[in-house]
């Protein structure tokens, strides 16, 4: 069925105005055009919709039934138009951000806070998964952007915006682990290591670095978040590997000894997105990221 929505618009006005002349005046068309449109709609539906009387026109029972559906449909269309206008002026909107668990969500907090001050109607969803899980979500439009570490590949053309670099380090609780002494990389394997989860870019780059020194990694524990690694280090379970910034942001940072080597791998953090999928609100958020990096 090829629906002519103008016919139903005219029907709504006729129903509410109870007059062909008033409907014509409101829609800025001629009365014969209104009459013709009404006959066309009645012909398509197979029902008489209005009776003429001395005051104008009166709806039939069929018209009363039809009005409920048509008025609801046009109300939904009106709401949809308002919604799209609000999306465009950033009165409302939602941004779904995927972030790997080894990158602290606090990295985003200042950007989200700044953005919310300017666009309070925009909401955020932060989803923490592995890179391999998030790329399909981005390609299927279940995520708007991903904050992750390089390298990142996908089936679609991914745009990558460099954000920052992370200096990772080895760290232990010097108050509890007083016996630990590290002077060179080879000393690390004498102690229990608490490392990022195998398969993450953090682990892979560290493994590559250690193999260049002919050292095979044998972690005591693999943890999937920086927070978990830090808590285990705090408890004295061993030597952790995580971002130096995480340690420096702790209230008890003086309890730790940071062990850094000149050639430890630097991790590149970037924002990944698919240009053609970007909404107005996501474009604005990416502009904020670009401005501050």
N, C-alpha and C positions, 0 to 999 in steps of 0.2 A: 504493500500500500504506500503510495506516494503522498505523504501528509503535507498539506499546505498550511503552515502555522498561521499565516495571515488570516485564513478563513476562521480559525479558532479564536484569534484575537478579536476579530469583528464580532464573533458570537458572544464573547465575554462582555464586550461593550453593549451589545444589544440586550443581553440578559440583565445587565446592571442598570442601564439607562431606560429600558422599556420604551425606546423611541428610536426610529430610524434617523430622524432629523438630528437628534442630539448626538447620536453615534457618529453620523457623518461630520458634524461640526467638530467633535473631539478628535477625530482621526484625520481631519482636513481632506476629506474626499467627498465626492458627490453622493447624493441620496440614491440615484440609480445604481451607482457602483456598489453601495452597501446592499441594496436589494438583490443585485446580481450575485454577489458573494454569498448571501444567505441561501438563495436558491441552489447555488453550486454545492454548498455544504449539505443541504437537505438531500440533494440528489445523490451525493456520495454516501451518505449515511442511510438513506432510504426511510427517513422519518421527517414529519413536519415538526419544526422546532418552535414556531411562534404562530399565534393567532392574532389577527388584527382586531382592534376594538376602537371605540370612540376616543379613548385616551391615548392610544398608541398600539403597542403590541404586548401580548402576554405569553409567557413560556408554556409549552406543553409539558406533560409529565416526562416525556423523553428528554426535553431540554433541561428539566430540573435534575434528572439523573446525570446527564452529560456535564452539567455545570460543575458538579463536585469534582469530577476528574480533571476537567480542563483548568479550573481555577487553581487546583493543587499543582498541576504541571507547570503553569506559568509562574506560580509562586516559587517553585523550585528553581526554574530558570532565572528568575530575578535574584534569588539568593546566590546562585552560581556566578552571576555577573558581578555581584557585590564582592563575593569571595575572591574572584580573580583580580578585581581592582585593588582589594586589600593586600593580596599577594604582591602585586606590582609596586605598591607604595610601602611594603614591608610592615603593614599593620599586623599581619599574621603570617605564620609560616613555621616550618619545622626543618631543622638541619640534622641529618643523621651522620655521625662521625664514627668511623671505625678506627680503633687504635690498638696496637699490639700491647700485650700486658707488660712487656719489658720497658715500654715508654710510659713514664708516670703521667697519669691524667692531669696532674698539677701543671704539666707543661702547657695545657690548653686553658687553664682557669683564667689567666689574665686576659686572654683574647676573648673568651666568652663573656667575661665580666664587662669588658670595654664595649663589646657588640651589644649586649643587653641594655646597657645604659642608653644607647642611641636608638635601639629597636626593641623595646620591652615586650612587644607582642610575639617575637620569635622564640620558639622553644628549641631545645637541643636534646638529642639522644646520643649518649656515648656508649658504644658497643665494643667490648674488648674480646677479640678473637685472634687466632693465628693468621698470618698473611695468606696462607693457602685457602683459608675459609672466607676471608674478607674480599679477595679479588672477585670471585663469582658473585658475591653480594653487590659489589659495586657495578659489575657488568649487567646485573639484573635489576638495577635501580633500587635495591634495598638499602644501599648506603649512598650518601652524597659525596663524601670524601673519605680518604684513608690517611692517617698520620702513621708513617711507618719508616723503616730503615731500608736503604738500598742494599742489594738490587731488588727490584720489583718488576715482574713481567705479567702480562695478561693476554687474552685473546683479542681484546679491542685496543684501540689506540689510546694509551694512557698518557695524560699530561702530568709531569712531575715538577713540583715547585720546591726548590731547595729551601729548607727552613733553618737548620742549624747543624752543628756537629757536636757529637757527644764524646767526651774524653772519659773512657772507662779506666778503672783501676782495680787493683787488688786491695782488700781492706780486711782488717781483723780487729777484734776488741783487745787492745793492749792491756786493759785493766785485768781481764780474765786470762788471756793467752800470753802470759809473760814469757813463756819459753820459746815463742816463735821468733826466729831470726832469719831474715831474708836479705841477702846481699846481691843475689843474681837470680835470673829467671829459673835456673835449674833447681834452686832451693824450694820452689813452690811444691814440687811433687813429693816433698818430705812430709807435707801436712795435708789435712783434710780440706778439700776444695768444695765450695758451694757455688755452682755455676748456673747460668741461664739454661733454660730447657734446650735439649738437643734439637737441632733443625732450625733454630732461630738464627737470624743474621748475626746476633751478638755471639752466639756459640760458634757459628761457622767461621767468623772472622778470627776469633780467639784460637780456634783449633788450627786454622791455617798458620797463624803466627807461631804457635807452639811447635807445630811440625817443622817449621823453618829452623827451629832450634833443636830438632831431633828429639822432641819431648812429646810423649803420648798422654793426652788428657785422660785422667781416671777420677772423675768427680765423686765425692761421697754422696752429694745430693744435687739434683737438678730441680730448680724451682721456676715456676712460670711467671712470677712477678718480681720486680725489684723489691717490693715491700716484704715479700717472703724471704728473699735472700738477706735483706737487712736485719730482719728479726732473728734469723738463725745466727748471723754474725754477732748481733747484740747479745745473744745467749751464750756465745763462746763456742759454738759448734765447729768453727773452722774459719777458713779464709774465703771471703766472698769476692765476686767479680761483678761490679755494677758501676753506674755513672758516678763520677766524683761529685757532681752537683747534688746527688741524693744525700751523700754523706754530709756535705757542707750545709745542708738545710736542716740537719737534725739538731735538736736541743742538746743532745749528749755527744756532739761531734768530737769533743775533746777526749772521749773514751776510745777513739779509733786511731789506728795508724794506717795511713794510706801508703800503699806501695805502688809506685809508678815507674815504668820503664820507658825510655825515650821512643822506642819503636813499637809500643803497644798500638793496636789498630784503632783508628778513629772511625766512629760510626756516623754516617750521614743520615740525618732525619729529613724527610720530605713530605709534602702534601701531594697526594695522588688523586686525580679525578678524571672524568670523561667529559670533555668540553661540551659536547652536544646534549648532555643530560642535565646540565646545571640549571637550577632554579634561580630566580632573582635574588632570594635571600642567600643562597650558597655563593653566588657570584660576589655579593657584597662582603661575605665573610672571607672569601679568598683574597679580595682586595685588601682587607685588613691584614691578613697574613703577609701579603706582599709588601705592604707599607712598612711593616715592622721587621722585615728581614732583608 
